């Protein structure tokens, strides 16, 4: 499930950036992309909790260190990419005010 949500989050992020680039309202795709990112992390956490309940410590020891770093990096990138249109819009407005 987390893989599906992750792919949907990437797709929604691309839609967010595309809608901004063509000048349309990008806030709904941004909210959807950030929500899907959060759901991806939650789904992965739930998946790992099954391993804890099954006491599969070897699997946890193999997966958790790498996945923890990966989720931090990927979630940070998702947040930055989805907030990028807000920052670009502010810069664009500032430039238009100056000229």
DRENPA-3360 file (N, C-alpha, C; in nm, 2 decimals, always signed):
BEGIN
1 = XXXXXXXX = +0.08/-0.12/+0.00/+0.00/+0.00/+0.00/+0.09/+0.13/+0.00 ~ +0.20/+0.12/+0.08/+0.28/+0.24/+0.09/+0.34/+0.27/-0.05 ~ +0.37/+0.17/-0.13/+0.43/+0.19/-0.26/+0.33/+0.26/-0.35 ~ +0.20/+0.22/-0.35/+0.10/+0.29/-0.43/+0.08/+0.43/-0.39 ~ +0.07/+0.45/-0.26/+0.05/+0.59/-0.21/+0.18/+0.68/-0.24 ~ +0.29/+0.62/-0.24/+0.41/+0.69/-0.27/+0.41/+0.74/-0.42 ~ +0.37/+0.64/-0.51/+0.37/+0.68/-0.65/+0.26/+0.78/-0.68 ~ +0.15/+0.77/-0.61/+0.04/+0.87/-0.62/+0.09/+1.01/-0.57;
9 = XXXXXXXX = +0.17/+1.01/-0.46/+0.22/+1.13/-0.41/+0.32/+1.20/-0.51 ~ +0.40/+1.12/-0.57/+0.49/+1.17/-0.67/+0.41/+1.23/-0.79 ~ +0.31/+1.16/-0.83/+0.22/+1.20/-0.94/+0.15/+1.33/-0.91 ~ +0.10/+1.34/-0.78/+0.03/+1.46/-0.74/+0.13/+1.58/-0.73 ~ +0.25/+1.56/-0.69/+0.35/+1.66/-0.69/+0.38/+1.71/-0.83 ~ +0.39/+1.62/-0.93/+0.41/+1.66/-1.06/+0.29/+1.74/-1.12 ~ +0.17/+1.70/-1.08/+0.05/+1.78/-1.12/+0.06/+1.92/-1.06 ~ +0.10/+1.92/-0.93/+0.11/+2.05/-0.86/+0.20/+2.14/-0.94;
17 = XXXXXXXX = +0.32/+2.10/-0.97/+0.42/+2.18/-1.04/+0.37/+2.22/-1.18 ~ +0.30/+2.12/-1.25/+0.25/+2.15/-1.38/+0.14/+2.26/-1.38 ~ +0.05/+2.24/-1.28/-0.06/+2.34/-1.28/-0.01/+2.48/-1.25 ~ +0.10/+2.49/-1.16/+0.16/+2.62/-1.14/+0.23/+2.67/-1.26 ~ +0.30/+2.59/-1.34/+0.37/+2.63/-1.45/+0.28/+2.68/-1.56 ~ +0.15/+2.64/-1.57/+0.06/+2.69/-1.67/-0.03/+2.80/-1.62 ~ -0.01/+2.84/-1.49/-0.08/+2.95/-1.43/-0.21/+2.92/-1.37 ~ -0.24/+2.79/-1.35/-0.37/+2.76/-1.29/-0.35/+2.75/-1.13;
25 = XXXXXXXX = -0.47/+2.73/-1.06/-0.46/+2.72/-0.92/-0.40/+2.59/-0.88 ~ -0.29/+2.59/-0.80/-0.21/+2.48/-0.77/-0.24/+2.43/-0.63 ~ -0.32/+2.49/-0.55/-0.33/+2.47/-0.41/-0.40/+2.33/-0.38 ~ -0.50/+2.29/-0.46/-0.56/+2.16/-0.43/-0.46/+2.04/-0.46 ~ -0.39/+2.05/-0.58/-0.29/+1.94/-0.60/-0.18/+1.94/-0.50 ~ -0.14/+2.06/-0.45/-0.04/+2.07/-0.34/-0.09/+2.00/-0.21 ~ -0.22/+2.03/-0.18/-0.27/+1.96/-0.06/-0.28/+1.81/-0.07 ~ -0.33/+1.77/-0.19/-0.34/+1.63/-0.22/-0.20/+1.56/-0.21;
33 = XXXXXXXX = -0.10/+1.62/-0.27/+0.04/+1.56/-0.27/+0.09/+1.55/-0.13 ~ +0.08/+1.66/-0.05/+0.13/+1.65/+0.09/+0.05/+1.55/+0.17 ~ -0.08/+1.54/+0.15/-0.16/+1.44/+0.22/-0.12/+1.30/+0.18 ~ -0.09/+1.28/+0.05/-0.05/+1.14/+0.01/+0.09/+1.11/+0.06 ~ +0.17/+1.21/+0.08/+0.31/+1.19/+0.14/+0.29/+1.14/+0.28 ~ +0.20/+1.21/+0.36/+0.18/+1.17/+0.50/+0.12/+1.03/+0.50 ~ +0.03/+1.00/+0.42/-0.03/+0.87/+0.42/+0.07/+0.76/+0.38 ~ +0.16/+0.79/+0.29/+0.27/+0.70/+0.26/+0.35/+0.66/+0.38;
41 = XXXXXXXX = +0.39/+0.76/+0.45/+0.47/+0.74/+0.57/+0.39/+0.66/+0.68 ~ +0.26/+0.69/+0.69/+0.18/+0.62/+0.79/+0.16/+0.47/+0.74 ~ +0.14/+0.45/+0.61/+0.12/+0.31/+0.56/+0.25/+0.23/+0.58 ~ +0.36/+0.29/+0.57/+0.49/+0.22/+0.59/+0.51/+0.19/+0.74 ~ +0.47/+0.28/+0.82/+0.48/+0.26/+0.96/+0.39/+0.14/+1.00 ~ +0.27/+0.14/+0.95/+0.18/+0.03/+0.98/+0.23/-0.10/+0.93 ~ +0.29/-0.10/+0.81/+0.36/-0.22/+0.76/+0.47/-0.28/+0.85 ~ +0.55/-0.18/+0.90/+0.65/-0.22/+0.99/+0.60/-0.27/+1.13;
49 = XXXXXXXX = +0.49/-0.22/+1.17/+0.43/-0.26/+1.30/+0.39/-0.41/+1.29 ~ +0.36/-0.46/+1.17/+0.32/-0.60/+1.16/+0.45/-0.69/+1.19 ~ +0.56/-0.64/+1.15/+0.69/-0.71/+1.18/+0.72/-0.71/+1.33 ~ +0.68/-0.60/+1.39/+0.71/-0.59/+1.54/+0.61/-0.69/+1.61 ~ +0.49/-0.69/+1.57/+0.39/-0.79/+1.63/+0.44/-0.93/+1.60 ~ +0.50/-0.96/+1.49/+0.54/-1.09/+1.46/+0.68/-1.12/+1.51 ~ +0.74/-1.02/+1.58/+0.87/-1.03/+1.64/+0.98/-1.07/+1.54 ~ +0.97/-1.01/+1.42/+1.07/-1.04/+1.32/+1.18/-0.93/+1.33;
57 = XXXXXXXX = +1.26/-0.95/+1.43/+1.36/-0.85/+1.46/+1.47/-0.84/+1.35 ~ +1.50/-0.95/+1.29/+1.60/-0.95/+1.18/+1.56/-0.86/+1.07 ~ +1.43/-0.87/+1.03/+1.38/-0.79/+0.92/+1.38/-0.64/+0.96 ~ +1.34/-0.62/+1.08/+1.34/-0.48/+1.13/+1.48/-0.42/+1.13 ~ +1.58/-0.50/+1.18/+1.71/-0.45/+1.18/+1.77/-0.42/+1.04 ~ +1.72/-0.50/+0.94/+1.77/-0.48/+0.81/+1.70/-0.35/+0.74 ~ +1.58/-0.33/+0.77/+1.50/-0.23/+0.70/+1.50/-0.10/+0.77 ~ +1.48/-0.09/+0.90/+1.46/+0.04/+0.96/+1.57/+0.14/+0.94;
65 = XXXXXXXX = +1.70/+0.11/+0.96/+1.80/+0.21/+0.94/+1.79/+0.28/+0.81 ~ +1.79/+0.21/+0.70/+1.78/+0.27/+0.57/+1.65/+0.34/+0.54 ~ +1.54/+0.27/+0.58/+1.41/+0.33/+0.55/+1.39/+0.46/+0.63 ~ +1.44/+0.46/+0.75/+1.42/+0.58/+0.83/+1.49/+0.70/+0.76 ~ +1.61/+0.69/+0.71/+1.68/+0.79/+0.64/+1.61/+0.83/+0.51 ~ +1.57/+0.72/+0.44/+1.50/+0.74/+0.31/+1.37/+0.82/+0.33 ~ +1.29/+0.79/+0.43/+1.16/+0.86/+0.46/+1.19/+1.01/+0.49 ~ +1.29/+1.03/+0.57/+1.33/+1.17/+0.60/+1.36/+1.25/+0.48;
73 = XXXXXXXX = +1.45/+1.19/+0.40/+1.49/+1.26/+0.27/+1.38/+1.28/+0.18 ~ +1.30/+1.17/+0.15/+1.19/+1.18/+0.05/+1.08/+1.27/+0.10 ~ +1.05/+1.27/+0.23/+0.94/+1.36/+0.28/+0.99/+1.50/+0.27 ~ +1.11/+1.53/+0.30/+1.17/+1.67/+0.29/+1.16/+1.72/+0.15 ~ +1.20/+1.63/+0.05/+1.20/+1.67/-0.09/+1.05/+1.69/-0.13 ~ +0.96/+1.61/-0.09/+0.82/+1.63/-0.12/+0.77/+1.76/-0.07 ~ +0.80/+1.79/+0.05/+0.76/+1.92/+0.11/+0.81/+2.04/+0.03 ~ +0.94/+2.03/+0.01/+1.01/+2.14/-0.07/+0.95/+2.16/-0.21;
81 = XXXXXXXX = +0.93/+2.05/-0.28/+0.88/+2.06/-0.42/+0.73/+2.11/-0.42 ~ +0.66/+2.07/-0.32/+0.52/+2.11/-0.31/+0.50/+2.26/-0.27 ~ +0.60/+2.31/-0.19/+0.59/+2.45/-0.15/+0.66/+2.54/-0.25 ~ +0.74/+2.48/-0.34/+0.81/+2.56/-0.44/+0.72/+2.66/-0.51 ~ +0.60/+2.63/-0.56/+0.52/+2.72/-0.63/+0.48/+2.84/-0.54 ~ +0.46/+2.82/-0.41/+0.43/+2.94/-0.32/+0.55/+3.04/-0.32 ~ +0.67/+2.98/-0.31/+0.79/+3.07/-0.30/+0.81/+3.14/-0.44 ~ +0.79/+3.07/-0.55/+0.81/+3.13/-0.68/+0.70/+3.23/-0.71;
89 = XXXXXXXX = +0.58/+3.21/-0.66/+0.47/+3.31/-0.68/+0.50/+3.44/-0.60 ~ +0.56/+3.42/-0.48/+0.60/+3.54/-0.40/+0.71/+3.62/-0.47 ~ +0.81/+3.55/-0.52/+0.92/+3.61/-0.59/+0.86/+3.68/-0.72 ~ +0.77/+3.62/-0.79/+0.71/+3.68/-0.91/+0.64/+3.81/-0.88 ~ +0.56/+3.80/-0.77/+0.49/+3.92/-0.73/+0.58/+4.03/-0.69 ~ +0.69/+4.00/-0.62/+0.79/+4.10/-0.58/+0.85/+4.17/-0.70 ~ +0.89/+4.09/-0.80/+0.95/+4.14/-0.92/+0.85/+4.23/-0.99 ~ +0.73/+4.19/-1.00/+0.63/+4.27/-1.07/+0.61/+4.40/-1.00;
97 = XXX = +0.61/+4.40/-0.86/+0.60/+4.53/-0.78/+0.71/+4.62/-0.81 ~ +0.83/+4.57/-0.82/+0.95/+4.65/-0.84/+0.95/+4.71/-0.98 ~ +0.91/+4.64/-1.08/+0.92/+4.69/-1.22/+0.80/+4.78/-1.25;
% end
